[in-house]
């Protein structure tokens, strides 16, 4: 198993997978605050993290918030493990009866065709895609070697 690092804010990395040791508290921190905690290992490594959250005032049901949080954790873990990004942009925005999460980096990128097929690639992304689809949402992965990666998850709110 990979190395383990515990950061001051309670976020742990085990083999590059980000885990927040604190209980999720969407009520106190909001969804963006819970996701932002996961960016600590990237920030500690020197990655600049930029937020765009024009969704203030939109009520996000707990099950939807949880799925968006898990999706962000997967995308951020992949960015931490593989991207070598200098900049990470996170957007959480209300869109046409739904909510959209975008996690984009300027890192190394990859062949996005391998993210959802192949024997040794993308299990986390595939599981995320299944969970998002079962919730009535959509997921898009846009990545090219040397061009960075963008993961977009859109979930309905009604």
C-alpha positions in Angstrom: 0.0 0.0 0.0 1.2 3.6 -0.6 2.5 6.1 1.8 0.3 7.7 4.4 0.2 11.3 5.4 -2.0 13.0 8.0 -2.4 16.7 7.6 -3.3 19.2 10.4 -6.9 19.6 9.1 -7.7 15.9 9.5 -7.3 15.0 5.8 -5.4 11.8 5.3 -3.8 10.5 2.1 -3.3 6.8 1.8 -1.7 5.8 -1.5 -2.8 9.1 -2.9 -6.5 8.7 -2.0 -7.8 11.7 0.0 -9.9 10.9 3.1 -11.3 13.5 5.5 -11.1 12.0 9.1 -13.7 14.6 10.3 -17.4 13.7 10.0 -19.0 15.4 7.0 -21.0 18.4 8.2 -22.8 19.9 5.1 -24.9 22.0 7.5 -22.0 23.7 9.2 -19.4 23.9 6.3 -21.6 23.6 3.3 -20.8 21.3 0.4 -18.1 23.7 -0.9 -16.5 23.8 2.6 -16.4 20.0 2.9 -14.9 19.7 -0.6 -12.4 22.5 0.1 -11.0 20.5 3.1 -10.0 17.8 0.6 -7.8 20.3 -1.3 -5.3 20.7 1.6 -2.8 18.1 0.3 -2.8 19.7 -3.1 -2.3 23.2 -1.6 0.4 21.9 0.7 2.2 20.6 -2.4 2.0 24.1 -4.0 -1.1 23.6 -6.2 -3.1 26.8 -6.5 -6.8 26.1 -5.8 -9.4 28.5 -7.3 -13.1 28.3 -6.4 -16.2 29.5 -8.3 -19.4 28.9 -6.3 -22.2 31.0 -7.7 -24.8 28.6 -6.3 -25.4 30.4 -2.9 -29.0 30.0 -1.8 -29.6 26.8 -3.6 -30.7 24.0 -1.3 -28.8 20.8 -2.1 -30.4 17.6 -0.7 -28.1 15.5 1.5 -28.0 12.6 -0.9 -27.1 14.8 -3.8 -24.5 16.7 -1.7 -23.0 13.4 -0.6 -22.6 12.1 -4.2 -21.1 15.4 -5.3 -18.7 15.3 -2.4 -17.7 11.7 -3.3 -17.3 12.7 -6.9 -15.0 15.6 -5.9 -13.0 13.3 -3.7 -12.3 11.0 -6.6 -11.4 13.8 -9.0 -9.2 15.5 -6.4 -7.5 12.2 -5.4 -6.7 11.6 -9.1 -5.4 15.1 -9.4 -3.2 14.5 -6.3 -1.9 11.2 -7.5 -1.4 11.8 -11.2 -1.7 15.3 -12.5 1.3 17.3 -11.2 -1.0 20.3 -11.7 0.1 23.8 -10.7 -3.5 25.1 -10.8 -6.8 23.5 -9.9 -10.2 25.1 -10.5 -13.4 23.9 -8.8 -16.8 25.2 -9.7 -20.1 24.4 -8.0 -23.0 26.0 -9.7 -26.8 25.8 -10.1 -27.8 24.9 -13.7 -31.3 24.2 -15.2 -33.0 22.4 -12.3 -29.7 20.9 -11.1 -26.3 21.4 -9.7 -23.0 21.0 -11.5 -19.5 20.3 -10.1 -16.5 20.9 -12.2 -13.0 19.9 -11.1 -10.3 21.0 -13.7 -6.6 21.0 -13.5 -3.7 22.1 -15.8 -1.7 18.9 -15.1 -0.4 16.1 -17.3 -3.7 14.8 -18.5 -4.3 11.4 -19.9 -6.2 9.6 -22.7 -9.8 10.0 -21.5 -10.8 6.9 -23.5 -8.8 4.8 -20.9 -10.8 6.4 -18.0 -13.9 4.2 -18.6 -12.4 1.1 -20.3 -9.4 -1.1 -19.9 -8.5 -3.6 -17.3 -6.2 -1.4 -15.2 -7.5 2.1 -15.5 -10.2 4.3 -14.1 -12.1 2.0 -11.6 -12.8 5.0 -9.4 -14.1 7.1 -12.3 -16.2 4.2 -13.6 -17.8 3.7 -10.2 -18.5 7.4 -10.0 -20.1 7.4 -13.5 -22.4 4.5 -12.5 -23.4 6.2 -9.2 -24.0 9.6 -11.0 -26.1 7.8 -13.8 -28.2 5.9 -11.2 -29.0 9.3 -9.6 -30.2 10.6 -12.9 -27.2 12.7 -13.5 -24.4 12.9 -16.1 -20.6 12.8 -15.9 -18.1 14.0 -18.5 -14.4 13.5 -18.5 -12.3 15.7 -20.8 -8.6 15.0 -20.8 -5.7 15.0 -23.2 -2.1 14.1 -22.5 -0.2 17.3 -21.7 -3.4 19.4 -21.6 -4.9 18.8 -18.1 -8.2 17.2 -17.0 -11.7 18.3 -16.4 -14.3 16.2 -14.6 -17.9 17.5 -14.7 -20.7 16.0 -12.7 -24.3 17.3 -13.1 -27.1 16.1 -10.9 -30.8 17.0 -11.0 -32.3 18.8 -7.9 -35.9 17.9 -8.6 
